[in-house]
């Protein structure tokens, strides 16, 4: 497959490159490469044969076989007259819930079998002939395998709880307001759980969110935030900002924020800088340590394919591992060697391990381990390279079939609100339409397409590189056009 970025399996994930992918202003857009490839093959981008050829050349093509892929007939809203029942669906929803690795059942059953046969002995003994996860240490392999995915050392990573719970714990340590420096800056349309969490933290400390939250809005007429506007706002109000807190990838627009630039701007003004990486981890290359990020948190059921509600991760820069910042303790944060002395004298584990208040779930850890071992067979560089090719292909086909502004006699269109600049996106494109989104969702679901709707007017489409193909993208655009025509018909006829 054509590439436009380095593809190295053994990357220096801790002290590696501190910059995000180059802007398309200084390097070629992957869409140009796709057009060149089609010309060399003497076909058009819109041809199904082009998609099949790209799949044949895809270095990650065999990874799809490592996942369970939903069939059309098994989905709840398909119309039997519009689908081929035994065909695979068009699943483009890895940004919401990743697919199940086929190995997950094996890893989970090992833990359940161990529990049924050995009971409490499973906490500390490896009792399965193939090896397993002693429950007292079941999160250890997760941190090791996550290190190259987030760009940090194993010691800077921990697994526990769920995403918002972990953010609350991290804010206890990293949001330490003073009368002069107490504000938190974030994007205005942050994921609701982040917004609620920040509001509650401010109120807990006695501040009014209306005063203490700086919510960044895009410029009038624009859908996404400009990096320079974020940096300028931090520079302007930084003396009153205690914490800079943004998403890595914005859940609604799919915009990838320049985390290195935001971190640098925050630190220049003396602010703590943290990120919610729910839509970034496993999606885009991360270099948290090299970017000098203070803390971050993520869930593991989207691009990391850990399963709904799976155990969540945190990152804390090593400079904070041996300090006396405030934090909430529990017994699993006690160092492992003396945890069971139980003399009620806390000997705190270093770094993220000290933030574990309760023992992690062996079953959830097994679910995540299965997926992380799949990630270990490739690299985030290879994954991201394919992601940008898939989204460029999706972008190009939409422009050919359903351009905005509309160039069709029927007036239908699809508008992409995710930046076209590859430095500002990962595997997700957010789409709006010439008809209400709920009408579009109904028609897409009837045809076996799985994506998701987000209010007020967006459908998110995410071709995940580990299991999605160029054929998936080609099929999706065909079905998208059919769905848009059908939705327009229902609107025009008040159906």
Protein Blocks (a to p, Z undefined) as FASTA:
>chain_A
ZZfbdcdfbbcfklmcfbdcddfklmccfklmmmmmmmmnopafklmklmmmmmmmmmkl
mmmmmpccddfklpmkbcfklccfkbccdddfklmoccddfklmmmmmmmmmmmmmnmmm
lmmpcfbfnbpadfklmmmmmmmmmmmmnopafklpccedjfklmmmmmmmmmmccdfkl
mcdcddfkbcfklmmmmmmmmmmnopafklmpccddddehiabdcfklmmmmmmmmmmmp
mbdcddfbdfklopacdfklmmmmmmmnopacdddfklmgokaccdfklnopabdcddfk
lmnonoghiacdddddfklmmccbdcdddfklpcfklmmnonopacddehjllmpmbdcd
fklmmmmmmmmmmmmmmcfklmmmmmmmmmmmmmmmmmmmmcccdfbfnlpacddfbdfb
lklccfbccdddfbdfklmmmmmmmnopacddddfbbccddddfklpcfklmmmmmmmmm
mmmmmmmmmmmnoZZ
